[in-house]
Amino acid sequence: MTLQEFKTWVKRLDADKDGKISRQELSDAVRVAGGRFAWLKCRRGVQAADSDGNGFIDEQEMNNLVDFAQKHLGVKIVHF
């Protein structure tokens, strides 16, 4: 998966179209994809990526989420 593909996938998770990804939106997507312990992983992911502490991942924090996903969720990002 490329970085752009990952970011596009995450943006599609924005169920309420507010421009931010909540822990619940992320958790729902991981659970549907078959991820085990989705709620816990997503809580940790949002905590790690949410640099302003508002409980959401916005565009400015997306790279933080990418880093977390690579280190803790086994997501492989291919850089060209």
N, C-alpha and C positions, 0 to 999 in steps of 0.2 A: 504494500500500500504506500502510495506517495504521501507526502505531507499535505498536499492539496486535497487528496482523496479523503484523508482522515478529517481534515477541517470541514470538508463538505458533509461528510457523514455526521459529524457532531452537530453542525448547524441544522441538519434535518431533524434532530431530536427536539428542537425548540417547539414543543407542542402548542404553546400559547402565543408563539410568534412575537415575543417581547424582546428578542435580540440577545437573550441570556439563557444559559442552560442551568436548570436547577438540579439538585441532587436527585429529586424524584424523576425528572425527565431522563437523566443519565441512567439511573437505576432501572427504569422501565425498559430502556433499550438494551441494556446488558442482559437483563433477565430474559427478554424475548429472544436474544441471540444465543441463549443457552448458558450464560455465565453463572457459575456457582457463587454464592455469597454476594450477589449483586449489590444489595443495599450497603453492606459493609465496605466493599471495594469502592463504590461510588461516593460514599461519605468521605472516605480517605482521599479519594481523587479530588473532590471538590475542596476539601480542606487544604490539600497540597497546592492546588492551582489558584485558589481564590486569594490573590494577594491583597485585595482591599477589604476582605472580611465580610462582604455583604451576602454570602451564601450562594452566589451564582458565578458561573463562568461566562465572561463576556469576551469580546474579540481581543482585547488587550491581554487577557489571561490565557488565551488558547495555547500558546507555546508551553506554558506551565503544565497544562493538561497533557499535551503531547509527551513531555518529559516523563510525567507520572505514568502514562500508559505504556511507554517503552520499558521503564524500569520495573514496574510492579504488575502489569497486566499481560506482559508478553507480546504486546503489539510491536510489529516490525515496521518501521518507517524507512522507506528507501529514499535516499537523497540523490538526485541526478546532478 
